Amino acid sequence: MFRVVILLLTLLGLTRITQAQALPPCVERPTFVDPPQVNGQRWCLEEVVHDDSAGELGFTALAAAPDGTLYAARPLVGQVLALRDTNGDGLPESPRVVADGLTFPNGLAYHRGALYISGGPHLYRLRDGELETLVDDIPAGTGFWTGGLTVGGDSRLYVAVGAPCDLCQPDDPARGAILSYDLDGGDRRIVATGLRQPGDVAFLNGVLWTTDTAPDALADILNLDELNRVTPGAFFGWPYCAGENQPTAISAVFDCSTATAPALTFPTHSTPTGLAAYTSGTFADIQDTLLVVLGGSYNRAALAGFALAVVHFDGAGNPVADEVIVPEQADKNNPPGQTLEILQYRGSGLWPHELFDVTANSEGWIFFSVGGGRIFVLRPL
């Protein structure tokens, strides 16, 4: 049995190498795109889907299955699509509806033959073509949408639940929180609280991570958006604190020094939404990192976000820095005239379209979704 497993793993590795070697040069592929600007010595950026009819909220969540299927959620029409490769180029470009009639599907997680979907008050499971509702009472209806979900090594579902408002004291402790359920939707637990807009959740090396975005009233204070290490019982400070425990307008009733501080901060209102662990060796320089979608700022003259970033960790498992990889500055050591903001304004980025989610498939290719009904992929040169 051991020899069979080794043989299968070897064949799988050879298949991946063969596929990578079979790719034509990046600029010769019909799906190659530039802009947005990326490091052309590191990976190739290609467009998987461009469906203008999908609108800005065309694909707010992504999940990749081991068989190469890419799942995408379309919340405003209540659908989940399955995209498969039908023309042999390795990209899953042909969509079909596999779930319909859902309530704002906005989170996807594939686990052991089943696709789990979060949306509004619901958790769904799609398995063998059958859709079942596992949960119908996630607190929702006002404020921020139910965010993403993931499956932990403990075989439990973890769901990000948005707050009911921008800055208020919620009546329900399950709003602005991370909830956990067993795989059948039972045994609900409140894992962590004090979050305003937890866009997504992801496990990396057994640790659960989530994101958050600062209240509108603090938009002019630097670096208040968050990456948070989730531990049982953690309280991250909302609505009293943001960022490195910066007090808000209603902080007088709470000591912000007692809140759980973020593990890393991002520019305020860069709006971290999608989150995914990257554990593949395909792009070895970012192996064992977190991929973070910085959706983009709104109602502000100064741009923040509209980018895909990688969070790097030190040997102790602590995040130390984030690196924007799409769009990427041509010369990071010579920023005058080449800042990310100017790059966006010049049309070499993704602005004015927001980014929504990111996932990596079994080949280590990185897919991310953008407003206007677009899905891109970073894959080997």
N, C-alpha and C positions, 0 to 999 in steps of 0.2 A: 504493500500500500504506500509505504514511504517513497519507494522508487517511482510509483505512478504520479504522486504529487509533485516530486521534483521534475519529472518529465513534463508534466503539464505546465509548471511554472516556467521551465526553460522554453517550451514552445511558445508560451504567451509572450515572453521577453523577445524571442526571435521575431514573432509577428509584429511587435511594436517597432523593432528596429527596421524590419523590412518596410513597414508602412512609412516610417520617417524617411528612409532612403529613397523610396519611390516618389516622394513629393518633388514636383518640378521646382525650379528656383522661384522664390517668392514673387518677384515682379512678373513672372510669366503665368501666374495663376489668374484665372478670370475673376476670382473673387477678391483679389488683392485690393486694398484701399489705402490711400494716402492723400489728404489727411483723414483722421487725426494722426498727428505726428508721433511715431514711436521709434525706439532704438532698432534700426534695421540690421544691426549686427547681432541682435539678441534673439529676436523672434519675428515672425511674419504676422501682420494684422490683416484679417480677411473679414468680409461681410457675409454672414450666414443667411440672414433674412432682412429684407427691407419692404415693409408693408405699410405704406402711408395711411391706409384706411384704418389701421389699428389705433392711430392717435398717440398722444403723449403717454398715456397709460397702457400702451399696447401689451407690454410684457414686463410685469413688475416682479416676477419671481421665476427662477430657473432651477432645474435639477437634472442631473445626468444619471442615466441608468448604465449598468455594466455592459449591456448589449449595444451601446452607442446611441440609444434614443435620448433626445433632449426634450425635456418637458418645460412648458412655458405657461404661465398663468396670465389670463386677460380678465382683470377684475370687473371692469365696467360692463362686460357682457356675460360674466359669470361662467367663463369657460377655462378649461385647461387643454392645451394642445400637446400632441406628441409629434416631434419632428424627427424624421428618419432620412438617412442618405439613400437617395434613389438614383443618383447619376454616377455613383462610384468615385466621387472626389473626396470622400472621407468626411464631408460636412453634412450634418443633419438638416437639410433645407426644405423638406417637403412636409407640411403640417397637416394633421387631421385632428378633429375634435374628439377627445376621449372622455371628457366630463363636461356636462352642461347643467345649467340651472343652479349654479352654486352662488353663495352669497359672498361677493367681493373676494374671490380667491387671491391671496396675497403672500402665501408662503408654501413652499414645496420641499419635501424630503423623501428620497427614495431609500427604502430599506427592505432587504430580503424579499424581493418580488412584489412589494407593495409601494404605492405612491401615497404619501400622507399630504393632506392639503389643509391649510388654515385659512379662514376667511370669515370676517364678522364674528358672530357667536359660535361658529361651527369649526369642528375638526372632522375631516372626511378621510376615508381610506378607499383607494381604488386598487382592486386586486382581481386579476383574472377577468378584467372587463366589467366587474361589478362594483358599483359605488355604494358605500354605506356611510351613514352619518354616525360618528363615534361620540361627538359632544355637540350640544346645541345651546349651551348656556355660558359660553365665554363672555364676560362683560364687554359690551360693545354698544355702538349706536350713536355715540357722540365723540367728539375729540379725534384722536389719532386712530388709524386703522389697526386691527390686529396684524402684527408683523410676521416675521418668518418663524420657522420651526426647524428642529433638528432631532435626531435620535442619538441618545447617549450610549455609552458602553454598558450601561445598566439596563438597556432595552426599555427605556422610557422616552416619551416625547417631551420636548421642551419647547414652549411657545412664548413668543414675545407679545405682550399685550400693551397697547398704547394707553396713555393717560386720557381722561375725559375732557381736558382743556389745556390751554397754554400755561396757566399759572393759577392753580386753585388747590384747595385741600380736598382730595377725593373722599367720597363716602365709602367706596368699595376698595378694600385693600388689594383686590385682584386687578385693579386698573393701574397702569404704569408699573407692571410687574413681569416677572418671568414665572410662568406656571409649568407644572410637570404633570403628566398623566402616564398611566401604563399604556401599552400598545393597543388596547381595546377601548381607551378613552375613560377608564375608571381611575379611582384613587387619586383625585386631584390634590396637588400640593402647591402652595405658594413658596417658591424657592427664594426669590429676592424681590425687593420693592424699591420705590424712590426713583423711578425712571419716567421720563417724559415721553420720549419717542424712541423706544427700543426697536430699531428697524429690523434686526435679525439676530440670530444666535448661531454659534458654531463651536464644536469641540476641536481642540488641538492638543494632542498628547494628553488626553484625559481631562483637560481643563476647559470649562465652559466660558465662553466670551459673549458679550453683547455690546451694542453701541447705544449712544444717546445723543440728542441734539438740544442745545440750550434754548431757554424761553426767548420769545421775540424781544422782550424788553431789554435783554442783555446782548443784543446783536452787535453793539459797538465795542464790546469787550473782547479782547483777543483770546483765542484758543480755549473755548469752553465746551466744544463738542467732545465726546468721550468714547474711549474704548475701555470697557469694564471687565474685570475678572469676576465671574459670578461664583459666589460661595453661599452655602445655605444660610439664610437669615440676613444677608447683606442688605443694608439700606443705603442707596446711592445719593440721597439728598433732595431729590425733587419733591415738593415744589420750593423748598427753602434754600437750596444750594445748587450750584452748577459748576462744571469744570473742576478745578482744584479747590473745591468747596468754597467757591465765590458766593457770598450771600445774595439772595434775591430780595425783592421788595417785601416779602412776607417772612423774612428770616428771623424776625424778633422773637418768635415763639419757639425757636429751635437753635441749638448750638451746632453750627456747621462743622466744628472740629470733630464731632462724633460720627459724622457720616463716612461711609466707605468712599475713599478717594478713587478717581479713575486711575487705571494703569498707564494710560497714555491719552493725550489730548490732541485734537485736530483744530484747524481754524473754525471759529464760530460760524455756524450756519453753513459749513461745508456739507452738512447733513449726511452723516454716515448711515447708509441704509443696508445694502447687501453685505454679507459677511460669509467667507468660506475658508476652510483650512486647505492649504496647499501642501501635500505630503509627497508628491511625485518627484522622481529624479529627472523627469524630462527637461525641466529648467532647474538645473542643480543649484544655481546661485540663489534661488528663492525657496528651496525645499524646506519644509517645516516652518512655514510662515503663515500669516493670515492675509487673505486678499480682502480688501475693504473697498466698497463702492462709496465714493463721496458724491452724493447725488447732485448737490449744487445749491447755491444760495438763491433766495427769492426776494423781490422788492428791495434790492440793494444795488447801489451804483458799483461798489467794489465786488468783484467776483470772488467766490470761494467755492472750492469743490469742482464739480463737473469733471471728475477724474477717477481713474482706477489706481489704487495704491496697494503697496505691499508693506505689511508691518513685520519688521525683523526683531528677533529675540536674542537675548544673551544666553550664556550657558546655563544660567539658573532658571530659564523659562520666563524671564521678564521682558516685556516689549521695550525696545530701546529707541526705535525710530521708524517713521513711515517714509516710504519712497514712492513717489508718484511715477507710474510707468506708462499710463495713457491719459492725456498726451504727455510726451516727455520733452524736456528742454534739450535743444541740440547741444548746448554747451553750458553745463551746470556751473562751471567755474567762471563764466562770464555773463552774469545775469542781466546787466543793462541792455535793454532792448529785447531780452529773451525771457522775461519772467513768464510764469504760467498764465497770469492774467492777460498780459499783452498777447501771448500766443493764442489765447482763446479769442480775443477781440479781432485778431488778424485772420481768423478762420482756420487755424491749424489745430484746433481742438474740437471739442464736442458741444460747447455752448452755442446756442441757448437751450439745447436739449439736455434734460436731466438724465442721470444714470440711475438704475434701479437695483440690479442684482448681478451676482457673479457666481459661477460654479466651475469646477474642473471635472473633466471626464476621466475615465480609466486610463486614457493615453497621456494624461497630464496636460491636455489642451485646455485653455482658459476661455470660457464663454462669459460675456457680459451683455446686459441689455440696456438700451438707450431709448429715450423718448422719440416718438415718431415711428414706432414700430420696427426698430432695428435691433439686431443681435449680431455682435462681433465675436471673433475668436482670435486669440493669440496662439499660434502653433509653430512648430519648428521651421527653421529656414529651409 
